[in-house]
Amino acid sequence: MRRITLLAALSLAALPLAGCFSIMPPTGAAQKQLEHEARAVLARVDAEDPAFGAQLRAAPAFAIFPDVGKGAAVLGFAYGRGVLYHHGQLVGYCDLTQGLLGAALGGQRFAEVVCLESPAATLELEHGVYKLHAQANAVLLRLGASAQSDYSQDVSVLVLDEAGLMFEASVGTQEIRCRLLEPNVPH
């Protein structure tokens, strides 16, 4: 039991390493590229899961992470940058970090869409950090090439598999940090 507790602590301790990454892409060109990739993911969601696309447009806010990289060998870590939309308008940039613990081995890249379905969840993210707790990867429902999971009544997540091979039956937590654009700054 102590060994499991220690491994869990080490896995979750890796999350603060995300603070070493900048939320904002480093250049205007990188920001435009991220926005373009996010729009492409949104078009893919509309094509593959129109009901989830409609859910996004009805929600107060959603974040799109076009390219999340994940690697694991018992302990795992994932990171990706994304964009935040509020009522369909780009309002900021965000990043996603994930710590994993369990039977996990491999690496993969994927896109993730986080739908914030309540004003409270939207406010929490827009004011800093939103945590998605106790993700149980083994119980995600398969929807063709993607998986969807409800984390709470306020948040739904759609993961679109891109590339890689990952054996995983793990538990972890995701953290999303956000930086809003200045009101009068063009993007």
C-alpha positions in Angstrom: 0.0 0.0 0.0 2.9 2.4 0.8 4.4 1.7 -2.6 1.1 2.7 -4.4 0.8 5.8 -2.2 4.4 6.8 -3.1 3.8 6.2 -6.8 0.6 8.2 -6.7 2.4 11.1 -5.0 5.2 11.0 -7.5 2.8 11.0 -10.5 0.8 14.0 -9.2 4.0 15.8 -8.1 4.9 15.9 -11.8 2.0 18.3 -12.5 3.8 21.4 -11.2 6.4 20.8 -13.8 3.8 22.2 -16.2 4.6 25.6 -14.7 7.8 25.4 -16.7 5.9 25.7 -19.9 4.4 29.0 -21.1 0.6 29.0 -21.7 1.0 31.5 -24.6 2.6 30.3 -27.8 5.9 32.2 -28.2 5.1 34.1 -31.4 2.2 35.6 -33.2 2.8 33.0 -36.0 2.6 30.2 -33.5 -0.6 31.6 -32.0 -2.1 31.8 -35.5 -1.0 28.2 -36.2 -2.6 27.0 -32.9 -5.8 28.8 -33.7 -5.8 27.2 -37.2 -5.3 23.7 -35.7 -8.1 24.3 -33.2 -10.5 25.3 -36.0 -9.5 22.1 -37.8 -10.2 20.0 -34.7 -13.6 21.7 -34.3 -14.5 20.9 -38.0 -13.5 17.2 -37.3 -15.7 17.2 -34.2 -18.6 18.5 -36.3 -18.0 15.8 -38.9 -17.4 12.8 -36.5 -19.8 13.7 -33.6 -22.3 16.4 -34.6 -24.2 16.1 -31.3 -21.0 17.0 -29.4 -20.4 19.9 -31.8 -23.9 21.2 -31.0 -23.2 20.7 -27.3 -20.0 22.9 -27.7 -21.9 25.7 -29.4 -24.6 25.7 -26.7 -22.1 25.7 -23.8 -20.8 29.0 -22.3 -17.2 28.0 -23.1 -14.9 25.3 -24.5 -11.2 24.7 -24.9 -9.5 22.9 -27.8 -6.1 21.2 -27.5 -5.2 20.2 -31.0 -1.9 18.3 -30.1 -1.5 16.7 -26.7 1.5 14.5 -26.3 1.4 11.7 -23.6 4.1 9.2 -22.5 4.0 6.7 -19.7 5.9 3.8 -18.1 3.8 3.2 -15.0 4.0 6.9 -14.3 2.9 9.2 -17.1 2.7 12.8 -18.1 0.8 14.6 -20.9 1.1 18.2 -22.1 -0.6 20.3 -24.8 -1.4 23.9 -25.6 -4.9 25.1 -26.7 -7.3 27.9 -27.2 -10.3 29.0 -25.2 -13.6 30.0 -26.7 -16.3 31.9 -24.8 -19.7 31.9 -26.6 -17.9 31.0 -29.8 -15.3 33.8 -29.6 -11.5 33.2 -29.0 -10.8 34.7 -25.6 -7.5 33.2 -24.5 -4.9 30.5 -24.6 -4.6 27.5 -22.3 -2.5 24.5 -21.6 -3.3 21.1 -20.3 -1.2 18.9 -18.1 -2.0 15.4 -17.0 -0.3 13.1 -14.4 -1.1 9.3 -14.6 -0.5 6.4 -12.4 -1.3 2.7 -13.1 -0.7 0.1 -15.8 0.5 2.4 -18.5 3.2 2.0 -21.2 3.7 3.8 -24.5 3.2 7.1 -26.0 0.5 8.9 -28.1 -0.6 12.2 -29.5 -4.2 13.2 -29.5 -6.6 16.2 -29.7 -8.8 17.0 -26.7 -11.9 19.2 -26.5 -13.1 20.3 -23.1 -16.7 21.5 -22.9 -17.4 23.8 -19.9 -21.2 23.5 -19.6 -21.8 25.9 -16.7 -21.0 29.5 -16.0 -19.3 28.4 -12.8 -16.9 26.1 -14.6 -16.2 28.8 -17.2 -15.4 31.4 -14.5 -13.1 28.9 -12.7 -11.1 28.3 -15.8 -11.0 31.9 -16.9 -9.6 32.9 -13.5 -6.6 30.6 -13.6 -6.7 26.8 -13.2 -9.4 24.2 -13.7 -8.7 20.6 -12.4 -10.4 17.5 -13.8 -10.0 14.9 -11.1 -9.8 11.1 -11.0 -9.8 10.4 -14.7 -10.3 6.7 -15.1 -9.0 6.0 -18.6 -10.1 2.4 -18.7 -13.8 3.4 -18.6 -14.0 5.9 -21.4 -16.7 5.1 -24.0 -15.4 4.3 -27.4 -16.9 6.4 -30.2 -15.2 5.3 -33.3 -11.8 6.9 -33.2 -12.6 9.0 -30.2 -13.7 8.7 -26.6 -15.9 10.9 -24.5 -16.2 11.1 -20.8 -18.2 13.3 -18.4 -15.9 14.4 -15.6 -18.7 16.2 -13.7 -22.1 17.8 -14.4 -20.2 20.9 -15.5 -17.6 19.4 -17.9 -17.5 16.9 -20.8 -14.4 15.9 -22.6 -13.9 14.5 -26.1 -10.6 12.9 -27.0 -9.7 12.3 -30.7 -7.0 9.7 -31.2 -4.3 10.9 -33.5 -1.2 8.6 -33.4 0.8 6.3 -31.2 0.4 3.2 -29.2 -0.5 3.2 -25.5 -1.5 0.4 -23.2 -3.3 2.1 -20.4 -5.4 1.3 -17.4 -4.6 4.2 -15.2 -6.0 6.9 -13.0 -4.8 10.5 -13.2 -5.8 14.1 -13.0 -5.7 16.9 -15.6 -5.1 20.5 -14.9 -6.0 23.3 -17.4 -4.4 26.7 -17.0 -5.7 29.7 -18.9 -4.5 33.1 -19.9 -7.1 35.5 -21.3 -6.3 37.9 -24.1 -6.3 41.6 -23.3 -9.7 43.0 -24.4 -8.3 45.3 -27.1 -5.5 43.1 -28.4 -6.1 41.6 -31.9 -5.6 37.9 -32.2 
